[in-house]
């Protein structure tokens, strides 16, 4: 598995196929293997690069995980693209990965050929309850990574079972839990809100939400995302938070035509 030395330390990624770059960005917690159900098909047409965020997969933990926030991951994405000197690319991001990809499209549209945002964070219209939940998940009383993932992954497939296993083991170490909690604290703060920034997104965009996702519900966050990226196409699939792992065939049926339309 190739790696790069970036400001946070060693950042690993997987690479498959040839062609136009397609960058896959996972959620918090998670790792590049979360996309394994769709990578073989996508790699038949694209150069697929799946990143491990700092502290996850094989990437080293940032120096101060307790103070990590959403901007840390975004800055790592920019460093990653610079280090590989990638041309304008396609992006698929899930949750915080979608947040980072959306920021890039808004601030550096020349780097983004097409954007697929899967249950993107940063569009939540916060209220007392949502902020309190972010604080709870950022505290020592938080639901464990495994417990929370078991709530938002609604289909039990071989891959989602592996994701749950990783959540119960490698993502349950004290250091990873501290990172996870720090990111949750960040989710409730203004730094995570990309709604106004998203008004600047003019690249082709596909929004994918899960009908049964309790974390980023289509009825609330999906409606908000569509409001701020008015040109985007939005679809809702019968799944939870990770459609590419839960219903990969349905996911690919929507994603492949979109990617092909932007692979000219």
PyMOL commands that set and color helices and strands:
alter all, ss='L'
color gray80, all
select helices_A, chain A and resi 32-42+65-67+70-84+96-107+109-111+128-137+145-152+158-168+170-172+174-187+190-192+195-198+218-228+243-246+248-261
alter helices_A, ss='H'
color red, helices_A
select strands_A, chain A and resi 3-6+9-16+21-25+47-51+89-94+112-118+205-210+233-237
alter strands_A, ss='S'
color yellow, strands_A
deselect
rebuild
show_as cartoon
